[in-house]
Amino acid sequence: MRILTISNMYPSAKDKVYGTFVKNFYLDICSKNKSGINDLIAIKGRRKSKTSTIGAYIHFYIKTLFDLAFRNYDLIYVHTITFPIIPIRIAMIIKHLPIVFNVHGGDVLVHNKIANILKMLAKPILPKAKLVVCPSEYFKGIVKSEFPNVPDNKIFVSPSGGIAPYFFKEKNNRDNENDEMVVGYVSRIDPGKGWNLLLQAAAKLMNEDCKIRIIIIGRGSQEQELKESIRGLGLSDVVKYVGPIKYEELPLWYQKFDILAFPTMERESLGLVGLEAMAASVPVITSNIGAQSHYVIDGQNGYLFKSGDASDLYNALKRYLNSTMADKNKLSHEAYKTALNYEATSISEKLYTKLLSLMQ
């Protein structure tokens, strides 16, 4: 079989976490389609200037249009429906394309005018696709609402490649009630991700002399604001900002956390970071919106708090801090059990089986 993967997001040597889920998908396809041909067209890594970004997209569009028009594939798997849609629409004028679209949060719930225009260009194309892959049942509902012309039997739920096996580690029961609470944050340092809420909640806990330590991992447009807030709130001795790390190193960091704070104010399509933490037996405190609010069960494998509310996040952190060691251990075990439902091997087999059925 000849399979083409298209994405405007893919990791690079300097930007190792950009579009990691696309890389995982592509490598998985290569391992399963060993006797076939596996082509990839992708923009690798983010660019630092508008000029280089425009140049990267021009090359991406020309390459995509050429391959779609002049090469034949058994399956064309497209990650995101917005930015790759221009060459796809042009190529579909020339020939029929066996396309599968994998939709993600930002290309359905768009945040700017350009993305909204591209979304509108994609709207008449989605019903013509062989399949539309969604990361969660929650997001399937949003896709059906945004694209009502897509038949229900063409929408398939697959959680973004699932959780890699090396994330899984079941913790032993702890018995030391006096340990400090280590709170992890693994996400973009961008507007809407809630890092500021975590710092505000942490400052309030520090004022009460609570034993707490914060580890923040990620990069983004607000890194300077993050550093200034840490200093301004007097949290320099409490908060460690690690910055970006290799994806493969994440499990080692998760194992340092007692709990993960996932305070996003966006409607996440899956919230894979929360599930990866759970695989390491780390319960999750998250906002009560998005897909993560469906797999986090309050008081069972984590806690939910009101989106955008730093005081309610503080309350959730205090609930964990004041809970008994038996309850903390129970949260960890239940988190691990939840993550088992998203193990990558099972998830990828189901998706690949579905893709094979489209080529018959």
C-alpha positions in Angstrom: 0.0 0.0 0.0 1.1 3.6 -0.6 0.1 5.9 2.2 0.7 9.7 2.4 0.7 11.6 5.6 0.2 15.4 5.4 0.6 17.8 8.3 1.6 21.4 8.9 2.9 20.3 12.3 5.9 18.0 12.9 8.8 17.9 15.3 12.2 19.2 14.3 15.7 18.9 15.8 15.2 22.3 17.5 11.5 22.0 18.2 11.1 18.4 19.5 7.6 18.6 20.9 5.8 20.4 18.0 3.2 18.0 16.6 4.6 15.0 18.5 1.3 13.2 18.0 1.7 13.4 14.2 5.2 11.9 14.4 3.9 9.1 16.6 1.2 8.4 14.1 3.6 8.4 11.1 6.1 6.1 12.8 3.3 3.8 13.7 2.0 3.7 10.1 5.5 3.0 8.9 5.9 0.1 11.3 2.5 -1.4 10.2 2.9 -0.8 6.5 6.4 -2.2 6.3 6.0 -3.7 2.8 4.4 -0.6 1.4 5.4 3.0 0.7 5.0 5.6 3.5 5.4 9.2 2.3 5.3 12.3 4.5 4.8 16.0 3.7 5.1 18.2 6.7 6.3 21.5 8.1 8.9 20.5 10.7 9.2 22.9 13.6 7.9 26.4 14.2 9.6 29.3 12.4 10.8 32.4 14.2 9.8 35.0 11.7 6.8 35.6 9.5 8.9 35.5 6.4 10.3 32.1 7.1 6.8 30.9 8.1 5.4 32.1 4.8 8.3 30.5 2.9 7.7 27.1 4.7 4.0 27.2 3.8 4.7 28.0 0.1 7.0 25.0 -0.1 4.5 22.9 1.8 1.6 23.9 -0.5 3.6 23.3 -3.7 4.9 19.9 -2.6 1.4 18.8 -1.4 -0.3 19.9 -4.6 2.3 18.2 -6.8 2.1 14.9 -4.9 -1.7 14.9 -4.8 -2.0 15.7 -8.5 0.7 13.5 -10.0 1.1 10.6 -7.6 -1.4 7.9 -6.7 -2.1 6.8 -3.1 -4.2 4.2 -1.5 -4.8 6.5 1.4 -4.0 10.1 2.2 -4.1 10.9 5.9 -4.4 14.6 6.7 -3.8 16.1 10.2 -5.9 19.2 10.7 -8.5 20.5 8.2 -7.5 24.1 8.0 -4.0 24.9 6.8 -3.5 21.9 4.4 -6.9 22.5 2.8 -5.9 24.9 0.0 -3.8 22.4 -2.1 -6.3 19.7 -1.2 -9.2 21.6 -2.7 -7.3 22.4 -5.9 -6.2 18.8 -6.3 -9.7 17.5 -5.8 -10.8 19.5 -8.9 -8.3 17.3 -10.9 -9.0 13.9 -9.4 -10.7 11.9 -6.6 -8.6 11.6 -3.5 -8.9 8.8 -0.8 -8.6 11.3 2.1 -8.9 10.8 5.8 -9.0 14.0 7.9 -7.9 13.9 11.5 -9.5 16.9 13.2 -8.0 18.6 16.3 -9.2 21.3 18.7 -7.7 24.4 17.1 -8.9 23.7 13.5 -12.5 23.2 14.5 -12.7 25.7 17.4 -10.7 28.3 15.5 -9.2 31.4 17.1 -8.4 33.8 14.3 -9.8 35.0 11.0 -7.4 33.2 8.7 -8.2 29.8 10.4 -11.9 30.5 10.2 -11.6 31.2 6.4 -9.7 27.9 6.0 -12.3 26.1 8.1 -15.0 27.4 5.7 -13.0 26.1 2.8 -12.8 22.7 4.4 -16.6 22.5 5.2 -17.8 21.2 1.8 -14.8 18.8 1.6 -15.3 16.9 4.8 -18.4 15.0 3.7 -16.4 13.8 0.7 -13.7 12.3 2.9 -13.5 8.6 3.5 -13.3 9.2 7.2 -13.1 12.0 9.8 -11.1 11.0 12.9 -11.9 12.7 16.2 -9.8 12.5 19.4 -12.7 12.0 21.8 -16.4 11.3 22.0 -16.7 14.8 23.5 -15.1 16.3 20.4 -17.2 14.2 18.1 -20.2 16.0 19.3 -18.5 19.4 18.5 -17.6 18.2 15.0 -21.2 17.1 14.3 -22.4 20.5 15.5 -19.8 22.4 13.4 -20.1 20.1 10.3 -23.7 18.7 10.3 -23.3 17.5 6.7 -20.7 14.9 7.7 -22.5 11.5 8.1 -22.2 10.0 11.5 -20.8 6.7 10.1 -17.9 8.7 8.7 -16.8 9.9 12.1 -14.4 7.7 14.0 -13.1 8.3 17.5 -9.4 7.6 18.1 -7.5 9.4 21.0 -4.6 11.0 19.2 -2.4 7.8 19.0 -3.0 7.0 22.7 -0.4 6.9 25.5 3.0 5.4 24.7 3.8 2.3 26.8 6.8 4.0 28.4 4.6 6.5 30.2 2.9 3.8 32.3 4.2 3.3 35.9 2.0 2.2 38.8 3.1 3.8 42.0 3.5 2.0 45.3 1.4 3.1 48.2 3.0 6.0 50.1 2.8 6.4 53.9 4.5 9.7 54.7 1.9 12.3 55.6 4.5 15.0 55.9 5.8 15.1 52.3 5.4 18.4 50.5 2.9 18.5 47.6 4.7 18.6 44.2 2.4 20.0 41.5 3.3 19.6 37.9 2.3 21.8 34.9 3.0 20.5 31.4 1.6 22.7 28.7 2.1 25.7 26.5 3.0 29.0 28.2 0.3 30.8 26.2 -2.9 32.8 26.8 -5.8 30.5 27.8 -3.6 27.7 29.2 -4.1 28.8 32.8 -0.5 28.9 34.0 -1.3 32.3 35.7 -4.2 30.7 37.6 -1.8 28.1 39.0 0.6 30.7 40.2 -2.1 32.7 41.8 -3.4 29.6 43.6 0.2 28.7 44.6 0.8 32.1 46.1 -2.4 31.8 48.2 -1.2 28.4 49.5 2.2 29.8 50.3 0.6 32.5 52.4 -0.9 29.8 54.5 2.6 28.1 54.9 1.5 25.0 52.9 4.2 22.7 51.9 4.1 23.0 48.1 6.5 22.9 45.1 5.6 23.7 41.5 7.4 22.3 38.4 6.4 24.0 35.1 7.4 22.4 31.8 6.6 24.0 28.4 7.3 26.9 26.1 5.2 29.6 24.5 4.6 33.3 23.8 4.3 34.2 27.5 7.5 32.8 28.9 8.7 36.3 30.0 5.3 37.0 31.7 5.6 33.7 33.5 9.0 34.5 34.9 7.9 38.0 35.9 4.8 36.6 37.7 6.9 34.1 39.6 9.1 36.9 40.9 6.2 39.3 41.5 4.2 36.7 43.5 7.3 35.8 45.6 7.4 32.3 44.3 11.0 32.1 43.2 11.8 29.5 45.9 8.7 27.5 45.2 8.4 27.4 41.4 10.9 25.7 39.1 10.5 26.6 35.4 12.1 23.9 33.4 11.2 25.1 29.9 10.7 22.8 26.9 12.0 19.2 27.2 12.2 16.2 24.9 8.9 14.3 24.7 10.6 11.1 25.6 11.8 12.7 28.9 8.2 13.5 30.1 7.6 10.2 32.0 10.6 10.9 34.2 9.2 14.3 35.1 5.7 12.9 35.7 7.1 10.5 38.2 8.3 13.5 40.3 4.7 14.9 40.5 2.2 14.2 43.2 -0.5 15.8 41.1 -0.8 17.5 37.7 -2.5 20.9 37.3 -4.1 21.2 33.9 -5.9 24.6 34.3 -6.6 25.2 30.6 -9.4 27.5 29.7 -9.7 26.2 26.2 -12.1 23.4 25.1 -9.5 20.7 24.7 -10.3 18.0 22.1 -8.6 15.3 24.2 -6.2 16.7 26.7 -3.6 14.0 26.2 -1.2 15.5 28.8 -3.7 14.7 31.5 -3.9 11.1 30.4 -0.1 10.8 30.2 0.1 12.0 33.7 -2.5 9.4 34.8 -0.4 6.7 33.2 2.3 7.6 35.6 -0.2 7.3 38.5 -0.5 11.0 38.8 -4.1 12.3 39.5 -5.1 15.5 37.7 -6.7 18.8 38.7 -8.3 20.3 35.7 -10.9 22.8 34.6 -14.5 21.6 34.2 -14.6 22.1 30.4 -13.3 20.1 27.4 -12.6 16.4 26.9 -10.5 16.2 30.1 -13.6 17.0 32.2 -15.1 13.7 30.9 -12.2 11.4 31.9 -11.4 13.2 35.2 -14.0 12.1 37.8 -14.0 14.5 40.7 -12.8 12.9 43.8 -12.1 9.6 42.1 -9.0 10.0 39.9 -8.5 13.8 40.3 -10.5 17.0 40.9 -12.4 19.4 38.7 -12.5 23.2 39.3 -14.4 26.1 37.7 -12.7 27.1 34.5 -10.8 30.4 34.8 -11.3 30.6 38.6 -7.9 30.7 40.5 -9.8 30.5 43.8 -11.5 27.3 42.9 -8.2 25.9 41.7 -6.8 26.8 45.1 -9.7 24.9 46.7 -9.0 21.8 44.6 -5.3 21.9 45.5 -6.2 22.3 49.1 -8.5 19.3 48.9 -5.7 17.2 47.8 -3.2 18.6 50.3 -5.7 18.0 53.2 -6.7 14.5 52.1 -5.4 11.4 53.9 -2.6 9.4 52.5 -5.0 6.5 51.8 -7.2 8.8 49.7 -4.1 10.1 47.8 -3.0 6.6 47.1 -6.6 5.7 45.9 -6.5 8.7 43.5 -3.2 7.5 42.1 -4.4 4.0 41.5 -7.7 5.2 39.9 -5.8 7.6 37.6 -3.6 4.7 36.5 -6.6 2.5 35.8 -8.2 5.3 33.7 -5.1 5.7 31.6 -5.1 1.9 30.7 -8.1 2.6 28.5 -5.9 4.8 26.3 -2.8 2.6 25.9 -1.3 3.3 22.5 -0.9 -0.3 21.2 -4.6 -1.0 21.4 -5.6 2.5 20.1 -3.3 2.3 17.1 -4.4 -1.2 16.2 -8.1 -0.2 16.1 -7.3 2.9 14.0 -5.2 0.9 11.5 -7.8 -1.8 11.2 -10.3 0.9 10.4 -8.0 2.5 7.8 -7.5 -0.9 6.2 -11.2 -1.4 5.9 -11.4 1.9 3.8 -9.0 0.5 1.2 -10.9 -2.7 0.6 
